[in-house]
């Protein structure tokens, strides 16, 4: 009987952490280590740049930020992440806003990027997470061109292909209007990775990574690939961490790779990468599987069942909970929010490494960014215009802080851990429903109060008009009559 091959150091590390349920503790240690970073974020906090950040507490470090060289603005919320031993460079950025679409494509042009890796949908859990920054291309000659006169560029949609149900490959032609020079740019759009969550299985994710690698988009002889999700830290950081670690393992072997040290190194370029304990755990799983089995997998292993399950979770009929602040992955510390300011951040938790020296600025936006218009390509049913207003309730200790839609990749349906989690999930959902009902009631009361005040103001205006209008008319008649009398008096004397 053949004995199982010995576990690698990384596999043993994973098993030990998993057995102890220590992922939140390991993740907290990483967040604490990152507090030692003393990197400035002065450009992001300048008044004229604050509105260009999607989230108040996810902003780029000055030393690694991308600087635009032409156009009306040189600032963009993006960082160049260099992993020199792996010969990899990535540009991690937020999902573009309507006002930063031109800046985004100018970055693609100036950095000579071959590809964009997009890891989010336009709308997730009924919240807008990214502006659609490319032309639809569904009607050639009508919606296949995007003109960007502010930066002198034009984007043309050339093709779109759905090879698997969970990702789309698009090809664009990016043209510099002044010179007439043009380049083709690829976009790899992963469709089923939930915010704060993880892909349904390492196999599906590794297949996607293999497709991106085969395109040559990550090679060292082309411009850095642009990787983005909504904030450009959680899913984007996980993607880059797995890719870099697998490259290093191919070069130096599994024993020479320390995943946590590599993540800490990446976080020196952009804050908060790999945003939850679940995303860190998934990174280990994907790295181990990719190293042991390679990135090439049979089609039969990539059945769409898992993907469909995740889609169902993301499109539940139950109203979604308000997302937590964007950077739970960094570290919490109590702060006093300024009056009228938006939540400490969207969709990923309270104050953190980002907030610790970046987000306390008095220049932070005083209100959420405006809601974007709906388009058919946004892949969802409806949009809630209500911005996130507070973090989610704290999860039980044995659970990670990831999105409700994420699953424990290694847990079997019958395991006691999963049943415990299910019970906790039920209690959490009930608590959230009660809180949502309370918030809704308070909102209705506020709306009714606003309507009453508006009605009172309208009534007062009507009353003033009804009183003063006759008085004004009478006064005008009096003035005219008096004027006529004075005129006739002087006329008779002369």
C-alpha positions, 0 to 999 in steps of 0.5 A: 500500500502506497503511503501518502507523499510527505506534506510540504512546509506550506501544506503543513503550515496551512493544516496547522492554522486550519486545525486551530481555526487561527486564520483571524489571528494570523490575519490580525498579525499581518494587519498589525505589522502593516501599522509599522508602515510610515508611508505618506498619502498626501496627494490623495488627500488634497482637496482637488483629488479627494473626489477622485477616490472611490472610497475615503479610506482606500488611497494610494501611497505617494511613493508607489502611486501612478502619476499621469503625465498629460491631461488636466489631472496627474492623480489616479488612485493606483499603485505600482506593485513590484515583486522583483524576485518574481519578475512581476509588476502589477498596477492595482487600482480602484474600479473607475468612477464616471469622472476618472474613466479618462484617467484610467485609459490614460494610465493604460496608454502611458504605462503600455499595459497589455491587459486589464484584469477585472475581478468584480461586476459593475453591480454587486449586492445592489450596490454600484462597485465600478463604472462601466468604463468601456463601450458596450459594442453590442450595436456596431457603429452605435455603441462600440466607440468611447471618446475621451477628449479630456485625455485625447484617447478613443476606445473601440470595442473589437470583440467579446468572448465568453469561453466559460460561464464565469469570465469574459474576454474582451478586446479593445483598440486604444487610439491616441488621437493626436498621433493616430497610434493605436494598440490592442488592449485585452480585458479579462473579466472574472464575473463570479468572485463576491466582494469580501469573498473568495472564488468557489474553488481554487480550480476555477480560479487557477484556470482563469489565472492560466488564461491570463498568463497565456495571453502574455499580459503578466510577462516582464517584457510588456507594461504591467497588467492593471488589476482592479476590483472595486477598491483595488485591494481585496480581490485584486491583492489575492489575485496578485499574491497567488500569481507571485507565489506560484512564480516564486515556487516555480523558480525556487521551490515550495520551501523557499516561499513564505506567503505571509512575508510576500503579502507583507512586501506587497502591502508596502506598495498598496494598503490592505491587499488581501482583505479578509481571513478567508481571502488569505486562506483561499490564497494558501489553498490556491497556491498549494493546489497550483504548485501540486497540480499545475495551472492546467486542469481538465474541463471536467474539473471546471464544471459550472455547478459551483459557479451557478451556486455562487451566482445564486448567492449573489442574486438572493431575493433577500435584501442585502445587508449594508456592507461594512467599511472598506478596510476591515482588512487593515485594523480597527481603531476608534475614531470620531467621524466628522459630521456629514462624512461618509462611512469610514469606507464602503464594503470592507470595515471600519478604521484601519491601516488606511484610516490610521494615518490616511483617513483622518484627514479633514479633506475627506469627502463629506458625502458619498459619491453620486449614484451612477446610472444603470445600463443593461451591461451591469448584470443585475436586476436593480440598484439601491441608491442608498449608500452604505452607512455603517459596518456590519455586526461583528461576526462570531469568532470562528467565522471570517469577516468575508461576504455572506456569499463566500464558502469555506472551501474545505468544509463538507456539507455534513461537517459539524463546523459547517452546521455550527456556522449555519446556525450562526448564519441564521442568527446573524441573518435574523439580527440583520433583518431586525436591524434593517427593519429598524433602519427602514422605520427610522428612515420612514419617520425621517422622510415623514418629518421632512415631508411635514416640514416641507408642507409647512414651508409651502403653507407658509409661502402660500399664506405670505402670498395671500396676505402680502399680494393684496397689500402690495396691490393696495400699496401700488394703487396708493402710490399711483393715486398719491402720485396722480394727486400730487401731479394734478395739484402742481399742474393746477397751480401752474 
